[in-house]
Amino acid sequence: MEKIRQWYLLQPRAIRRFLLANVVVYLLWNFVFVHFQASSFFVYNVLALNPNLPDILYKPWQLVTYSFLHLGLGLGGFLHILFNMLWMMWIGRDYEEVYGSSRLFALYIIGGVGGALMTVFLHGLFPSIGVFGGIVHGASASVLCIMTAVAVKNPEKSIALMFIGVVRLSHVVVGFLVLDILFVSAGGASVSAHWGGASAGYIFARAFLAGNDLSRWANPLFDSRGASRDQSIMHRLDLWIGQRSRGGRRDKSMHETSMGVNSKKGALHAETDKKLNQSTIDELLDKISEVGYDALSAEERRILYEAGNDR
């Protein structure tokens, strides 16, 4: 558990939030909600996306909440959330570290909304086509939004795929969308949500390249020029999780640890080539819990990375 905790705290803040939300909801669904008629009815009819008009007009939150639900059971359901989270991390981590947590957060939400709106629109036009209707759930639209935005901003970005080799990310995105069309009759995936998420990512990236930042609304959720660290909603959530994972440490101890990290910078540099003891690692993890991973220096990040590989 300690190694999992270290790995989790080393992820950028927005990715941590999305991993936590998706995995916790998935586990609750599989081990609790699905076994009770009232809770399963609530999830399917209130939180998942039901694209029927005018019903969706009375439940607009479904445009967002469905993208945190993975309601499949068994191996298929596990693979659904697994690959969504893996693709989000593979592509989203570098993007978040370069462009900031608020932009990745905004991309995820905008992708989910884009996928939902496309589904509602196409279902309204073609109500008899099942692939454009039915209950929709999963983070695929959000993940494709992130992938598309990164591909548009960085056309030369390539990734390595097993059995295929190095491929440009833009080709991967196009491949996903083409496969959606080819296997549309097979069902099982919301083609409209995938295309809507990818379209939202393209619009987001093109607007950004034109000087229009569509993620400004997300800035107050993270540390930004317009919000102090103490006022950040996501920072407070980070702090709470850090306290819970450490067994509910008092705020005073968190503050003293943070002060201790600053006073021991010289010692950290001197111990780089030595085997790190658990107390030093705990100090850095407490600092992450209090002020976020982005506040670590390059040296401190390297120390934690090497400590993780030694374990």
C-alpha positions as YAML, in Angstrom:
chain: A
units: angstrom
residues:
- id: 1
  name: MET
  ca: [0.00, 0.00, 0.00]
- id: 2
  name: GLU
  ca: [2.83, 2.40, 0.77]
- id: 3
  name: LYS
  ca: [4.31, 1.97, -2.69]
- id: 4
  name: ILE
  ca: [0.89, 2.54, -4.29]
- id: 5
  name: ARG
  ca: [0.50, 5.68, -2.20]
- id: 6
  name: GLN
  ca: [3.91, 6.96, -3.30]
- id: 7
  name: TRP
  ca: [3.09, 6.26, -6.95]
- id: 8
  name: TYR
  ca: [-0.28, 8.01, -6.63]
- id: 9
  name: LEU
  ca: [1.21, 11.15, -5.05]
- id: 10
  name: LEU
  ca: [3.84, 11.33, -7.79]
- id: 11
  name: GLN
  ca: [1.16, 11.80, -10.46]
- id: 12
  name: PRO
  ca: [0.19, 15.35, -11.51]
- id: 13
  name: ARG
  ca: [-2.77, 16.75, -9.63]
- id: 14
  name: ALA
  ca: [-5.49, 16.60, -12.29]
- id: 15
  name: ILE
  ca: [-4.60, 13.03, -13.22]
- id: 16
  name: ARG
  ca: [-4.70, 12.09, -9.54]
- id: 17
  name: ARG
  ca: [-8.22, 13.49, -9.26]
- id: 18
  name: PHE
  ca: [-9.45, 11.65, -12.34]
- id: 19
  name: LEU
  ca: [-7.83, 8.37, -11.35]
- id: 20
  name: LEU
  ca: [-9.30, 8.58, -7.87]
- id: 21
  name: ALA
  ca: [-12.81, 9.48, -9.05]
- id: 22
  name: ASN
  ca: [-12.99, 6.84, -11.80]
- id: 23
  name: VAL
  ca: [-11.49, 3.99, -9.79]
- id: 24
  name: VAL
  ca: [-13.50, 4.67, -6.63]
- id: 25
  name: VAL
  ca: [-16.78, 4.90, -8.57]
- id: 26
  name: TYR
  ca: [-15.90, 1.73, -10.51]
- id: 27
  name: LEU
  ca: [-15.22, -0.19, -7.30]
- id: 28
  name: LEU
  ca: [-18.35, 1.12, -5.59]
- id: 29
  name: TRP
  ca: [-20.43, 0.14, -8.60]
- id: 30
  name: ASN
  ca: [-19.05, -3.38, -8.85]
- id: 31
  name: PHE
  ca: [-19.04, -4.20, -5.15]
- id: 32
  name: VAL
  ca: [-22.00, -2.21, -3.82]
- id: 33
  name: PHE
  ca: [-24.35, -0.32, -6.14]
- id: 34
  name: VAL
  ca: [-24.93, -3.02, -8.76]
- id: 35
  name: HIS
  ca: [-26.22, -5.40, -6.10]
- id: 36
  name: PHE
  ca: [-29.11, -3.17, -5.00]
- id: 37
  name: GLN
  ca: [-32.00, -2.30, -7.25]
- id: 38
  name: ALA
  ca: [-32.45, 1.24, -5.91]
- id: 39
  name: SER
  ca: [-28.78, 2.23, -6.28]
- id: 40
  name: SER
  ca: [-28.35, 0.63, -9.70]
- id: 41
  name: PHE
  ca: [-31.54, 2.37, -10.90]
- id: 42
  name: PHE
  ca: [-30.20, 5.69, -9.61]
- id: 43
  name: VAL
  ca: [-26.85, 5.30, -11.37]
- id: 44
  name: TYR
  ca: [-28.36, 4.23, -14.69]
- id: 45
  name: ASN
  ca: [-31.17, 6.77, -14.76]
- id: 46
  name: VAL
  ca: [-29.70, 9.77, -12.95]
- id: 47
  name: LEU
  ca: [-25.90, 9.71, -13.42]
- id: 48
  name: ALA
  ca: [-25.34, 7.84, -16.71]
- id: 49
  name: LEU
  ca: [-26.12, 9.62, -19.98]
- id: 50
  name: ASN
  ca: [-29.64, 9.06, -21.29]
- id: 51
  name: PRO
  ca: [-29.67, 10.98, -24.61]
- id: 52
  name: ASN
  ca: [-33.44, 11.03, -25.07]
- id: 53
  name: LEU
  ca: [-35.00, 14.43, -25.64]
- id: 54
  name: PRO
  ca: [-36.46, 16.22, -23.79]
- id: 55
  name: ASP
  ca: [-35.44, 14.07, -20.78]
- id: 56
  name: ILE
  ca: [-31.80, 15.21, -20.88]
- id: 57
  name: LEU
  ca: [-32.91, 18.83, -20.52]
- id: 58
  name: TYR
  ca: [-34.09, 18.05, -17.00]
- id: 59
  name: LYS
  ca: [-30.88, 16.22, -16.07]
- id: 60
  name: PRO
  ca: [-28.09, 18.34, -17.58]
- id: 61
  name: TRP
  ca: [-25.51, 17.06, -15.09]
- id: 62
  name: GLN
  ca: [-25.51, 13.79, -17.03]
- id: 63
  name: LEU
  ca: [-23.40, 15.57, -19.68]
- id: 64
  name: VAL
  ca: [-20.54, 15.36, -17.17]
- id: 65
  name: THR
  ca: [-21.28, 12.58, -14.68]
- id: 66
  name: TYR
  ca: [-21.42, 9.78, -17.27]
- id: 67
  name: SER
  ca: [-17.72, 10.32, -18.03]
- id: 68
  name: PHE
  ca: [-16.81, 9.12, -14.53]
- id: 69
  name: LEU
  ca: [-18.84, 5.92, -14.78]
- id: 70
  name: HIS
  ca: [-17.64, 2.53, -16.02]
- id: 71
  name: LEU
  ca: [-20.63, 0.26, -15.54]
- id: 72
  name: GLY
  ca: [-19.42, -2.82, -17.36]
- id: 73
  name: LEU
  ca: [-19.00, -5.98, -15.29]
- id: 74
  name: GLY
  ca: [-16.44, -8.73, -15.48]
- id: 75
  name: LEU
  ca: [-13.36, -8.65, -17.68]
- id: 76
  name: GLY
  ca: [-14.93, -6.37, -20.27]
- id: 77
  name: GLY
  ca: [-15.75, -3.71, -17.69]
- id: 78
  name: PHE
  ca: [-12.29, -3.96, -16.15]
- id: 79
  name: LEU
  ca: [-10.57, -3.56, -19.52]
- id: 80
  name: HIS
  ca: [-12.80, -0.57, -20.30]
- id: 81
  name: ILE
  ca: [-11.66, 1.46, -17.31]
- id: 82
  name: LEU
  ca: [-8.11, 0.10, -17.45]
- id: 83
  name: PHE
  ca: [-7.38, 1.29, -20.98]
- id: 84
  name: ASN
  ca: [-9.20, 4.58, -20.48]
- id: 85
  name: MET
  ca: [-7.04, 5.36, -17.45]
- id: 86
  name: LEU
  ca: [-3.85, 4.13, -19.11]
- id: 87
  name: TRP
  ca: [-4.38, 6.27, -22.21]
- id: 88
  name: MET
  ca: [-5.22, 9.26, -20.02]
- id: 89
  name: MET
  ca: [-1.95, 8.82, -18.13]
- id: 90
  name: TRP
  ca: [0.20, 8.03, -21.17]
- id: 91
  name: ILE
  ca: [-0.92, 11.14, -23.03]
- id: 92
  name: GLY
  ca: [-2.18, 13.40, -20.28]
- id: 93
  name: ARG
  ca: [0.77, 13.33, -17.88]
- id: 94
  name: ASP
  ca: [3.22, 15.19, -20.12]
- id: 95
  name: TYR
  ca: [0.47, 17.56, -21.24]
- id: 96
  name: GLU
  ca: [-0.42, 18.46, -17.66]
- id: 97
  name: GLU
  ca: [3.18, 19.02, -16.64]
- id: 98
  name: VAL
  ca: [3.72, 21.35, -19.60]
- id: 99
  name: TYR
  ca: [0.41, 23.22, -19.80]
- id: 100
  name: GLY
  ca: [-0.90, 22.93, -16.24]
- id: 101
  name: SER
  ca: [-3.47, 20.99, -14.27]
- id: 102
  name: SER
  ca: [-6.35, 23.34, -15.02]
- id: 103
  name: ARG
  ca: [-6.02, 22.78, -18.79]
- id: 104
  name: LEU
  ca: [-6.01, 18.99, -18.48]
- id: 105
  name: PHE
  ca: [-8.96, 19.17, -16.11]
- id: 106
  name: ALA
  ca: [-10.83, 21.39, -18.56]
- id: 107
  name: LEU
  ca: [-10.00, 19.05, -21.46]
- id: 108
  name: TYR
  ca: [-11.45, 16.06, -19.64]
- id: 109
  name: ILE
  ca: [-14.70, 17.85, -18.79]
- id: 110
  name: ILE
  ca: [-15.03, 19.51, -22.21]
- id: 111
  name: GLY
  ca: [-14.42, 16.16, -23.90]
- id: 112
  name: GLY
  ca: [-17.11, 14.51, -21.85]
- id: 113
  name: VAL
  ca: [-19.60, 17.29, -22.59]
- id: 114
  name: GLY
  ca: [-18.69, 17.25, -26.28]
- id: 115
  name: GLY
  ca: [-19.23, 13.51, -26.49]
- id: 116
  name: ALA
  ca: [-22.56, 13.80, -24.71]
- id: 117
  name: LEU
  ca: [-23.83, 16.63, -26.91]
- id: 118
  name: MET
  ca: [-22.85, 14.74, -30.07]
- id: 119
  name: THR
  ca: [-24.71, 11.68, -28.79]
- id: 120
  name: VAL
  ca: [-27.84, 13.69, -27.96]
- id: 121
  name: PHE
  ca: [-27.71, 15.39, -31.36]
- id: 122
  name: LEU
  ca: [-27.26, 12.20, -33.41]
- id: 123
  name: HIS
  ca: [-29.80, 10.30, -31.36]
- id: 124
  name: GLY
  ca: [-32.30, 13.06, -32.05]
- id: 125
  name: LEU
  ca: [-31.58, 12.84, -35.79]
- id: 126
  name: PHE
  ca: [-31.44, 9.05, -36.00]
- id: 127
  name: PRO
  ca: [-33.48, 7.68, -33.08]
- id: 128
  name: SER
  ca: [-33.78, 4.25, -34.70]
- id: 129
  name: ILE
  ca: [-29.99, 3.69, -34.81]
- id: 130
  name: GLY
  ca: [-29.16, 1.96, -31.56]
- id: 131
  name: VAL
  ca: [-25.49, 2.95, -31.48]
- id: 132
  name: PHE
  ca: [-26.53, 6.60, -31.12]
- id: 133
  name: GLY
  ca: [-28.87, 5.86, -28.23]
- id: 134
  name: GLY
  ca: [-29.11, 3.81, -25.09]
- id: 135
  name: ILE
  ca: [-27.30, 4.35, -21.80]
- id: 136
  name: VAL
  ca: [-23.85, 5.88, -22.32]
- id: 137
  name: HIS
  ca: [-21.04, 5.70, -19.75]
- id: 138
  name: GLY
  ca: [-17.26, 5.78, -19.64]
- id: 139
  name: ALA
  ca: [-14.36, 8.20, -19.98]
- id: 140
  name: SER
  ca: [-13.58, 7.38, -23.63]
- id: 141
  name: ALA
  ca: [-14.87, 10.71, -24.97]
- id: 142
  name: SER
  ca: [-12.76, 12.63, -22.45]
- id: 143
  name: VAL
  ca: [-9.67, 10.53, -23.19]
- id: 144
  name: LEU
  ca: [-10.08, 10.99, -26.96]
- id: 145
  name: CYS
  ca: [-10.47, 14.72, -26.36]
- id: 146
  name: ILE
  ca: [-7.12, 14.79, -24.56]
- id: 147
  name: MET
  ca: [-5.44, 12.68, -27.23]
- id: 148
  name: THR
  ca: [-6.80, 14.83, -30.06]
- id: 149
  name: ALA
  ca: [-5.82, 18.10, -28.40]
- id: 150
  name: VAL
  ca: [-2.27, 16.86, -27.84]
- id: 151
  name: ALA
  ca: [-2.04, 15.58, -31.43]
- id: 152
  name: VAL
  ca: [-3.21, 18.92, -32.84]
- id: 153
  name: LYS
  ca: [-0.86, 20.97, -30.66]
- id: 154
  name: ASN
  ca: [2.07, 18.63, -31.27]
- id: 155
  name: PRO
  ca: [1.69, 17.09, -34.75]
- id: 156
  name: GLU
  ca: [5.07, 15.37, -34.51]
- id: 157
  name: LYS
  ca: [4.35, 13.60, -31.23]
- id: 158
  name: SER
  ca: [4.74, 9.84, -31.56]
- id: 159
  name: ILE
  ca: [4.08, 6.91, -29.25]
- id: 160
  name: ALA
  ca: [5.24, 3.30, -29.25]
- id: 161
  name: LEU
  ca: [2.53, 0.67, -29.71]
- id: 162
  name: MET
  ca: [3.04, -3.01, -28.99]
- id: 163
  name: PHE
  ca: [3.37, -5.15, -32.15]
- id: 164
  name: ILE
  ca: [3.18, -2.02, -34.32]
- id: 165
  name: GLY
  ca: [6.08, 0.22, -33.38]
- id: 166
  name: VAL
  ca: [6.37, 3.99, -33.20]
- id: 167
  name: VAL
  ca: [3.31, 5.78, -34.58]
- id: 168
  name: ARG
  ca: [2.29, 9.42, -34.62]
- id: 169
  name: LEU
  ca: [-0.39, 10.19, -32.09]
- id: 170
  name: SER
  ca: [-2.51, 11.86, -34.75]
- id: 171
  name: HIS
  ca: [-2.57, 8.59, -36.71]
- id: 172
  name: VAL
  ca: [-3.62, 6.71, -33.58]
- id: 173
  name: VAL
  ca: [-6.55, 9.08, -33.04]
- id: 174
  name: VAL
  ca: [-7.64, 8.79, -36.68]
- id: 175
  name: GLY
  ca: [-7.32, 5.01, -36.44]
- id: 176
  name: PHE
  ca: [-9.61, 4.90, -33.41]
- id: 177
  name: LEU
  ca: [-12.25, 7.00, -35.15]
- id: 178
  name: VAL
  ca: [-12.07, 4.96, -38.37]
- id: 179
  name: LEU
  ca: [-12.45, 1.71, -36.43]
- id: 180
  name: ASP
  ca: [-15.54, 3.22, -34.78]
- id: 181
  name: ILE
  ca: [-17.09, 3.68, -38.21]
- id: 182
  name: LEU
  ca: [-16.05, 0.26, -39.50]
- id: 183
  name: PHE
  ca: [-17.49, -1.56, -36.50]
- id: 184
  name: VAL
  ca: [-20.46, 0.70, -35.86]
- id: 185
  name: SER
  ca: [-22.90, -2.15, -36.42]
- id: 186
  name: ALA
  ca: [-21.22, -4.25, -33.74]
- id: 187
  name: GLY
  ca: [-22.43, -1.92, -30.99]
- id: 188
  name: GLY
  ca: [-20.94, -1.97, -27.49]
- id: 189
  name: ALA
  ca: [-19.31, 1.46, -27.84]
- id: 190
  name: SER
  ca: [-20.78, 4.90, -28.23]
- id: 191
  name: VAL
  ca: [-19.40, 6.02, -31.59]
- id: 192
  name: SER
  ca: [-21.10, 9.38, -31.25]
- id: 193
  name: ALA
  ca: [-19.44, 10.02, -27.87]
- id: 194
  name: HIS
  ca: [-16.02, 9.13, -29.29]
- id: 195
  name: TRP
  ca: [-16.43, 11.46, -32.25]
- id: 196
  name: GLY
  ca: [-17.85, 14.19, -30.06]
- id: 197
  name: GLY
  ca: [-14.93, 13.97, -27.64]
- id: 198
  name: ALA
  ca: [-12.39, 14.06, -30.47]
- id: 199
  name: SER
  ca: [-14.18, 17.04, -32.05]
- id: 200
  name: ALA
  ca: [-14.11, 18.88, -28.73]
- id: 201
  name: GLY
  ca: [-10.37, 18.23, -28.41]
- id: 202
  name: TYR
  ca: [-9.75, 19.55, -31.91]
- id: 203
  name: ILE
  ca: [-11.75, 22.73, -31.23]
- id: 204
  name: PHE
  ca: [-9.97, 23.22, -27.89]
- id: 205
  name: ALA
  ca: [-6.53, 22.88, -29.45]
- id: 206
  name: ARG
  ca: [-7.27, 25.10, -32.45]
- id: 207
  name: ALA
  ca: [-8.68, 27.78, -30.16]
- id: 208
  name: PHE
  ca: [-5.57, 27.57, -27.97]
- id: 209
  name: LEU
  ca: [-3.26, 27.92, -30.97]
- id: 210
  name: ALA
  ca: [-5.30, 30.96, -32.02]
- id: 211
  name: GLY
  ca: [-4.76, 32.56, -28.61]
- id: 212
  name: ASN
  ca: [-8.08, 31.63, -27.01]
- id: 213
  name: ASP
  ca: [-7.84, 29.62, -23.80]
- id: 214
  name: LEU
  ca: [-11.06, 27.66, -23.27]
- id: 215
  name: SER
  ca: [-9.84, 26.38, -19.91]
- id: 216
  name: ARG
  ca: [-9.91, 29.66, -17.97]
- id: 217
  name: TRP
  ca: [-13.02, 28.60, -16.08]
- id: 218
  name: ALA
  ca: [-11.02, 25.75, -14.48]
- id: 219
  name: ASN
  ca: [-8.23, 27.96, -13.12]
- id: 220
  name: PRO
  ca: [-9.84, 28.55, -9.68]
- id: 221
  name: LEU
  ca: [-9.91, 24.79, -9.12]
- id: 222
  name: PHE
  ca: [-6.12, 24.68, -9.13]
- id: 223
  name: ASP
  ca: [-3.28, 26.98, -8.23]
- id: 224
  name: SER
  ca: [-3.27, 29.88, -10.65]
- id: 225
  name: ARG
  ca: [-2.41, 33.56, -10.86]
- id: 226
  name: GLY
  ca: [-5.98, 34.34, -9.94]
- id: 227
  name: ALA
  ca: [-6.25, 32.10, -6.90]
- id: 228
  name: SER
  ca: [-3.87, 31.60, -4.00]
- id: 229
  name: ARG
  ca: [-2.69, 28.12, -3.10]
- id: 230
  name: ASP
  ca: [-4.66, 28.12, 0.14]
- id: 231
  name: GLN
  ca: [-7.86, 28.94, -1.76]
- id: 232
  name: SER
  ca: [-7.45, 26.22, -4.38]
- id: 233
  name: ILE
  ca: [-10.27, 23.68, -4.19]
- id: 234
  name: MET
  ca: [-8.08, 20.91, -5.55]
- id: 235
  name: HIS
  ca: [-5.29, 21.80, -3.13]
- id: 236
  name: ARG
  ca: [-7.68, 21.34, -0.21]
- id: 237
  name: LEU
  ca: [-8.69, 17.97, -1.61]
- id: 238
  name: ASP
  ca: [-5.00, 17.01, -1.96]
- id: 239
  name: LEU
  ca: [-4.44, 18.02, 1.65]
- id: 240
  name: TRP
  ca: [-7.41, 15.97, 2.86]
- id: 241
  name: ILE
  ca: [-6.27, 12.87, 0.97]
- id: 242
  name: GLY
  ca: [-2.77, 13.27, 2.31]
- id: 243
  name: GLN
  ca: [-4.08, 13.45, 5.87]
- id: 244
  name: ARG
  ca: [-6.31, 10.41, 5.40]
- id: 245
  name: SER
  ca: [-3.55, 8.32, 3.84]
- id: 246
  name: ARG
  ca: [-1.19, 9.19, 6.67]
- id: 247
  name: GLY
  ca: [-3.74, 8.14, 9.26]
- id: 248
  name: GLY
  ca: [-5.25, 11.57, 9.94]
- id: 249
  name: ARG
  ca: [-2.15, 13.58, 10.88]
- id: 250
  name: ARG
  ca: [-2.82, 16.90, 12.52]
- id: 251
  name: ASP
  ca: [-2.51, 20.11, 10.52]
- id: 252
  name: LYS
  ca: [0.24, 21.21, 12.85]
- id: 253
  name: SER
  ca: [2.37, 18.22, 11.92]
- id: 254
  name: MET
  ca: [1.77, 18.90, 8.22]
- id: 255
  name: HIS
  ca: [2.91, 22.49, 8.69]
- id: 256
  name: GLU
  ca: [6.01, 21.48, 10.64]
- id: 257
  name: THR
  ca: [6.91, 18.91, 7.98]
- id: 258
  name: SER
  ca: [6.63, 21.52, 5.23]
- id: 259
  name: MET
  ca: [8.92, 23.88, 7.16]
- id: 260
  name: GLY
  ca: [11.31, 21.02, 7.77]
- id: 261
  name: VAL
  ca: [11.56, 20.25, 4.03]
- id: 262
  name: ASN
  ca: [12.66, 23.81, 3.29]
- id: 263
  name: SER
  ca: [15.27, 23.78, 6.04]
- id: 264
  name: LYS
  ca: [16.76, 20.48, 4.87]
- id: 265
  name: LYS
  ca: [17.36, 21.28, 1.21]
- id: 266
  name: GLY
  ca: [21.09, 21.04, 1.71]
- id: 267
  name: ALA
  ca: [20.76, 17.66, 3.38]
- id: 268
  name: LEU
  ca: [18.63, 16.35, 0.52]
- id: 269
  name: HIS
  ca: [21.34, 17.22, -1.99]
- id: 270
  name: ALA
  ca: [23.99, 15.53, 0.16]
- id: 271
  name: GLU
  ca: [21.98, 12.34, 0.43]
- id: 272
  name: THR
  ca: [21.24, 11.97, -3.29]
- id: 273
  name: ASP
  ca: [23.78, 9.21, -3.81]
- id: 274
  name: LYS
  ca: [22.88, 7.41, -0.57]
- id: 275
  name: LYS
  ca: [20.07, 5.02, 0.12]
- id: 276
  name: LEU
  ca: [17.15, 7.14, 1.25]
- id: 277
  name: ASN
  ca: [15.56, 6.27, 4.56]
- id: 278
  name: GLN
  ca: [11.82, 6.12, 5.04]
- id: 279
  name: SER
  ca: [11.63, 9.33, 7.07]
- id: 280
  name: THR
  ca: [13.11, 11.39, 4.20]
- id: 281
  name: ILE
  ca: [10.63, 9.89, 1.74]
- id: 282
  name: ASP
  ca: [7.78, 10.60, 4.15]
- id: 283
  name: GLU
  ca: [8.83, 14.24, 4.39]
- id: 284
  name: LEU
  ca: [8.66, 14.64, 0.61]
- id: 285
  name: LEU
  ca: [5.33, 12.83, 0.41]
- id: 286
  name: ASP
  ca: [3.95, 15.10, 3.12]
- id: 287
  name: LYS
  ca: [5.13, 18.09, 1.13]
- id: 288
  name: ILE
  ca: [3.28, 16.75, -1.91]
- id: 289
  name: SER
  ca: [0.15, 16.26, 0.18]
- id: 290
  name: GLU
  ca: [0.32, 19.83, 1.45]
- id: 291
  name: VAL
  ca: [1.44, 21.90, -1.54]
- id: 292
  name: GLY
  ca: [1.19, 19.50, -4.49]
- id: 293
  name: TYR
  ca: [3.64, 17.60, -6.68]
- id: 294
  name: ASP
  ca: [4.33, 20.66, -8.82]
- id: 295
  name: ALA
  ca: [5.93, 22.41, -5.82]
- id: 296
  name: LEU
  ca: [8.77, 19.86, -5.69]
- id: 297
  name: SER
  ca: [12.11, 20.88, -7.11]
- id: 298
  name: ALA
  ca: [13.68, 18.83, -9.90]
- id: 299
  name: GLU
  ca: [16.09, 17.35, -7.35]
- id: 300
  name: GLU
  ca: [13.28, 16.32, -5.01]
- id: 301
  name: ARG
  ca: [11.35, 14.70, -7.88]
- id: 302
  name: ARG
  ca: [14.47, 12.75, -8.86]
- id: 303
  name: ILE
  ca: [14.96, 11.58, -5.27]
- id: 304
  name: LEU
  ca: [11.42, 10.22, -5.09]
- id: 305
  name: TYR
  ca: [11.75, 8.61, -8.52]
- id: 306
  name: GLU
  ca: [14.96, 6.82, -7.54]
- id: 307
  name: ALA
  ca: [13.48, 5.78, -4.20]
- id: 308
  name: GLY
  ca: [10.50, 4.26, -6.00]
- id: 309
  name: ASN
  ca: [12.81, 2.24, -8.28]
- id: 310
  name: ASP
  ca: [14.85, 0.98, -5.33]
- id: 311
  name: ARG
  ca: [11.83, -0.50, -3.58]
...
